[in-house]
Amino acid sequence: MIRVDDIDALSRFWTEALGYTVREPASPDFVVLTPREGTGPNVSLDAVHSQRVLPPRLHLDLYSDNQLADVARLTALGAREVHWDGRPADADYIIMEDPEGNRFCVVDSTP
């Protein structure tokens, strides 16, 4: 579950980011996102303000066959890249955050 302030905006972001859809019935304060095709984990959005903690207790890792293209796509949707001085030079991940600051990584899954 991801806690959000603007459930409509974050529903739009995460459905596009993940290729998911909103499972009906949705409510004004709780939404379940499910894969458009096939199976996979659901992601719930809960409209409850929570204190931002760094480092976050939990974040998603999104695996990508074309990391730079996916980072550009997610940036166009409203995500931002997070620069961290502790990131190794040869890291296979790029740290990002959604429009409300919920962090996730885009991991290069190519061999």
N, C-alpha and C positions, 0 to 999 in steps of 0.2 A: 504494500500500500504506500502511496505517495501522498503526503499531506500538502494541500494546495490552498491558496487564497481565492484564485479565480478559476473555478472548476470548468467553466465553458472554454476559456482560453487554453487551459492546460489539457483539456480533452482534445481540442483541435490539434495542439502541438503533438501530444503523444500518439494519437491515432495516425497522424501523418508520419511521425518519426519511426514508428514501429510497423506500419502497415496493418494496423488494427482497426476495429470498429467498436462503437459503443453498444454494449449489450442492453437491450431493452427489457424491462422498463428502467430508465435512468431516473434519478431523483435530483433535485436541486443541490443536494449536498453530498451525494455519493454516486460514483459512476464506476462500472466495471468495463474494462477494455478487453476485447478478445481478438485473437488472430482472424483476419479476413478469410484466410485459406488455411486448411490443415489444422494441426494441433499445435499447442504451445501454451506457455503459462499465461494466465490472466494477469492484468495489472489493474489494481483498484486505485481510484483517486478519491480522496476524502477531503471535503471542504472544511478543514479544521486548521486554524492558524497554529503553527508550532514554531518554537524557537529554533533558529538555524544554528547548528553545531558543526564546527570544523575540527578535525575531519569528520565527515558524516558517518553515522553508524552503519549506513547501508547505501549502496548505490548500484545501479545497473551497469553491466558490461555488455555493450552491443558489439558483436563480432562482424567484421566487414571484409569482403573480398576486394573492396576498392575504398580503402580508408579515407584518402584525401577527397574523393568524390562524395562520400557519405558525410564527412565533416562539412564540406561546402553546402550540401543539401540541408543538413541540420542547422547550419548557420542561417541559411535562407529562411528556415522556419522560425527562427528567433532564438536559437541556442547561441551560447558564447563559449569560446575556448578559454580554459583556465590555465594560466601559466603558473608552474610550481617549480621553485628552485631545486627541490629534491628529486625531480624527475631525471632518471638516468638518460644520457645522450642516446643510448641504443634502445630506449623503451619502445615496445610495440603498441603502446596505447597513447591516445590523446585525451586529456581530461576536458570535459565540457560541462556546462550546466544549462538546464532548461530556462525558459524566460523568468521563472521565479527563483532561480538559484539552486534547484535540486541537481546535484552532481551525478554524472555518469561518465563512462569511458567508452571511446570507440577504439576497439582493439583490432589490429591488423591480423586477419586470419589466414593470410597467404603463407605458403611454406617458405 
